[in-house]
Amino acid sequence: LLLLLLVPLLGCAKQLSSLPNTINSMAAHSGDDVPAEVKEEEGPKSTSSAMPDLNSDRVPRLRARVHQALTVEESQKIKLQDLRFRPLEEQDYREMVDLHTEWFPVTYDETFFKNSVAGEFFTLVATYTKSSPSEPKKSEESILGMITMSTSCNFHSEDIGVILGSDCDGLCRQPPGSIAAPHGRLAYILTLGVVDGFRRRGLAKELLERSVQHVDRHMPLVEAVYLHVVSYNDPAIRLYESARFMQISRFEAFYELHGTRYDSLLYALYLHNGRPAWRVRLRSLWNMASPAIFKDWVVSAWCSIWGSEHHRPPERSSEELV
């Protein structure tokens, strides 16, 4: 189970690619003086399950600082309860770029990284601080896992109709006079990744659950958390399905990765009385075999018909949901 998870941001690559200053090489923000042609011959390659072919020459080498601070064997000895969870910070910029280069087979815009470390998105990293036996006061914090998420309409405007059955103008509209960027009814998981030594150990699930809990507690207008995942990434798919995300749709030839087209699967987890679009519920009904499930669906449908108040967006404060 190669649990370097992994491809949610592939779903927003089309949005990010339209922004300026695209990162075009894995060494673009490495910040050291070792020539690229030398560096390419050093170190192990990524084993991320997001990569379409781990035997390809396009699979990047491991460059992030965490690999210098901790070996895979050392990481495997660290307990989940020993990790610290915090948002991304400005000093994490370079490490974030290097880790995303290792984890995903696409390039991302510099604006995405800058906005992430600046607090424009919801971010959560799992870190471990290693102390030196010879120098107890000298310690180094390493990032072992990371998740990024946004409620901005810039990311979910093309998907909201599939997920909630309406558009951003109807569901995510701002109160009159608001100058804030549109945020609202969907939280889009942009990226989720874990380093080699912590795969298959529950860290990705912990990051996912903490993020969903944050939305549940602090973003009452959000009706669903969702993501895109490439169709071959079985470890990521198993993770999301184990966390009760449901597959909403499949988009054929959605990604072009290393010269080959791949499908995207859209998964969503509904919160705060959010419900799938009617066509999704009808499709689910068609596939149902259990009378109990059918009963639940009828109740849900009846509430949808008569509970129209839920579908009329409430007045919102000018506070942005990030």
Secondary structure as the mmCIF struct_conf table of DSSP 4:
data_model
#
loop_
_struct_conf.conf_type_id
_struct_conf.id
_struct_conf.beg_label_comp_id
_struct_conf.beg_label_asym_id
_struct_conf.beg_label_seq_id
_struct_conf.end_label_comp_id
_struct_conf.end_label_asym_id
_struct_conf.end_label_seq_id
HELX_RH_3T_P HELX_RH_3T_P1 PRO A 8 CYS A 12
HELX_RH_AL_P HELX_RH_AL_P1 ALA A 13 LEU A 16
TURN_TY1_P TURN_TY1_P1 SER A 17 SER A 18
BEND BEND1 LEU A 19 ASN A 21
STRN STRN1 THR A 22 THR A 22
BEND BEND2 SER A 25 SER A 25
TURN_TY1_P TURN_TY1_P2 MET A 26 HIS A 29
BEND BEND3 ASP A 32 ASP A 32
BEND BEND4 VAL A 34 VAL A 34
HELX_RH_AL_P HELX_RH_AL_P2 ALA A 36 LYS A 39
TURN_TY1_P TURN_TY1_P3 GLU A 40 GLU A 41
BEND BEND5 GLU A 42 GLY A 43
HELX_LH_PP_P HELX_LH_PP_P1 PRO A 44 PRO A 44
STRN STRN2 LYS A 45 LYS A 45
HELX_LH_PP_P HELX_LH_PP_P2 SER A 46 SER A 46
TURN_TY1_P TURN_TY1_P4 SER A 49 ALA A 50
BEND BEND6 MET A 51 PRO A 52
TURN_TY1_P TURN_TY1_P5 LEU A 54 ASN A 55
BEND BEND7 SER A 56 SER A 56
TURN_TY1_P TURN_TY1_P6 ASP A 57 ARG A 58
BEND BEND8 VAL A 59 VAL A 59
HELX_LH_PP_P HELX_LH_PP_P3 PRO A 60 PRO A 60
STRN STRN3 ARG A 61 ARG A 61
BEND BEND9 ALA A 64 ALA A 64
TURN_TY1_P TURN_TY1_P7 ARG A 65 ARG A 65
HELX_RH_AL_P HELX_RH_AL_P3 VAL A 66 ALA A 69
HELX_RH_AL_P HELX_RH_AL_P4 VAL A 72 LYS A 77
BEND BEND10 ILE A 78 ILE A 78
HELX_RH_3T_P HELX_RH_3T_P2 LEU A 80 ASP A 82
STRN STRN4 ARG A 84 ARG A 86
HELX_RH_3T_P HELX_RH_3T_P3 GLU A 90 ASP A 92
HELX_RH_AL_P HELX_RH_AL_P5 TYR A 93 TRP A 103
BEND BEND11 PRO A 105 VAL A 106
STRN STRN5 ASP A 109 ASP A 109
HELX_RH_AL_P HELX_RH_AL_P6 GLU A 110 VAL A 117
TURN_TY1_P TURN_TY1_P8 ALA A 118 GLY A 119
BEND BEND12 GLU A 120 PHE A 121
STRN STRN6 PHE A 122 SER A 131
HELX_LH_PP_P HELX_LH_PP_P4 SER A 132 SER A 132
BEND BEND13 PRO A 133 SER A 134
TURN_TY1_P TURN_TY1_P9 PRO A 136 LYS A 137
STRN STRN7 SER A 139 SER A 152
HELX_RH_AL_P HELX_RH_AL_P7 CYS A 153 HIS A 156
TURN_TY1_P TURN_TY1_P10 SER A 157 ASP A 159
HELX_RH_AL_P HELX_RH_AL_P8 ILE A 160 LEU A 164
BEND BEND14 GLY A 165 SER A 166
HELX_RH_AL_P HELX_RH_AL_P9 CYS A 168 LEU A 171
BEND BEND15 CYS A 172 CYS A 172
HELX_LH_PP_P HELX_LH_PP_P5 ARG A 173 PRO A 175
TURN_TY1_P TURN_TY1_P11 PRO A 176 GLY A 177
BEND BEND16 ALA A 180 ALA A 180
HELX_LH_PP_P HELX_LH_PP_P6 ALA A 181 PRO A 182
STRN STRN8 HIS A 183 VAL A 194
HELX_RH_3T_P HELX_RH_3T_P4 ASP A 196 PHE A 198
TURN_TY1_P TURN_TY1_P12 ARG A 199 GLY A 202
HELX_RH_AL_P HELX_RH_AL_P10 LEU A 203 HIS A 218
TURN_TY1_P TURN_TY1_P13 PRO A 220 LEU A 221
STRN STRN9 ALA A 224 VAL A 230
TURN_TY1_P TURN_TY1_P14 SER A 231 TYR A 232
HELX_RH_AL_P HELX_RH_AL_P11 ASP A 234 SER A 242
TURN_TY1_P TURN_TY1_P15 ALA A 243 ARG A 244
STRN STRN10 MET A 246 LEU A 257
TURN_TY1_P TURN_TY1_P16 HIS A 258 GLY A 259
STRN STRN11 THR A 260 TYR A 270
TURN_TY1_P TURN_TY1_P17 HIS A 272 ASN A 273
HELX_RH_AL_P HELX_RH_AL_P12 TRP A 278 ASN A 287
HELX_RH_AL_P HELX_RH_AL_P13 PRO A 291 TRP A 306
HELX_RH_3T_P HELX_RH_3T_P5 SER A 308 HIS A 311
BEND BEND17 ARG A 312 ARG A 312
HELX_LH_PP_P HELX_LH_PP_P7 PRO A 313 GLU A 315
BEND BEND18 SER A 318 SER A 318
HELX_LH_PP_P HELX_LH_PP_P8 GLU A 319 LEU A 321
#
